[in-house]
Amino acid sequence: MTLNEEYRIIQNDKVMTQTLSSKLFRAEVLAMSAYKVADAKNLIKLDAMENPYTWSEEIKQEWLEVIKDCPINRYPDPEAKQLTEIIRHHNQIPAENPILLGNGSDEIIQLLLMALAPESCVLATSPSFVMYRQVALSLGLHYQDVALKAEDFSLDMKMMMQAIKTHQPAIIFLAYPNNPTGNLFNPNDIKHILDHAPGLVILDEAYAPFANTSFMDSLKDYDNLLVMRTVSKLGLAGLRLGFITGQQDIIEQLNKIRLPYNINSLTQLTAKFALEKAELFEAQTDQIIADREVLANQLNKIDGIHPYPSEANFILFKTLSKSADDIFNQLKKRGILIKNLSPQSGVLKDCLRVTIGTSEENLTFIRELSSIMQDSP
Ligand SMILES: *Cc1c(COP(=O)(O)O)cnc(C)c1O
């Protein structure tokens, strides 16, 4: 009997309201809502922390030469050995720490949580990167968040230590710098957490290229520390490539549940090609950091706008005299897409997040935002 036949029989027995999915899928899956991505067609796209720069024609030609002979009829290298070596070099990952690659760091978050025992608790800050929660709930794990201090989004260590003691989290995620707030947590606070956590602590360094600090050097000091990064914010979001490193034993176990060919051939070749051009990304990153400082100053000068300090490639700001929903919609009407975080409420009420674009895009954004703020309500 096929699933559909079985379903019809149950329908005849008058379990009419039940859909096939509600019969088959776990309650926590049915209760979730899908991760929505805004449609950015014809808009200046400043919503997703992408690098705004594309490659020169010359580099594109060089790249096409590299992928031209890619054996697309063959499976990719399941261990992506060449790419892994350049990632190790580019990120100064210690020789004794193995590296696991993922189809974006999103996939690595999923792998980490898939490996946990069923009743495990996952702990993160609020606010933080939404995928921690999304994946934890999809797998039926307990998810616990601890609010950051409202005034500066720093870790509330009293609450944090209490939550660790009460919930005994198997995994703690700390985004460093944090998304969507942009700040770096106090490294001594993080070390205190590492010293007292009963499980793993994942330092998510997605914004490492913009932050000039890292926990990579601390891997030797903590058995429960893992450092995760991605090439997405660096300028290769379309490739879907993230990586994590830590103790041999942990990475070995994760490798067992990784699908064998999770990094496709074109991503392996393209990422290797791109990371060999480190100077290109360094120049782009320097430009983005310089533009971030300009944008922060300009935001500061607009009445009714309060920007927060950022060590990433975006700036979070609070709107004081008008609602964030209103400003977000008006910007969109004027052709600019940023991220409205106000629906997440709590400390993010009336908060918007803008990704650093090209100097020109940033100017357009500031001009339109100033004009909106000057309009009477
Ligand atoms: C963007 C982001 C990621 C996701 O990275 P991908 O490699 O594109 O999946 C992970 N963590 C944080 C904190 C992010 O902001």
The ligand as an ORCA input file, in Angstrom:
! r2SCAN-3c Opt
* xyz 0 1
  C      25.432     35.244      7.118
  C      25.743     34.489      8.348
  C      25.969     33.112      8.305
  C      25.645     32.292      7.089
  O      26.657     32.108      6.254
  P      26.543     31.175      4.977
  O      27.925     30.619      4.888
  O      26.186     32.060      3.837
  O      25.524     30.101      5.217
  C      26.373     32.473      9.464
  N      26.491     33.147     10.617
  C      26.242     34.461     10.705
  C      26.393     35.157     12.007
  C      25.846     35.169      9.577
  O      25.536     36.469      9.675
*
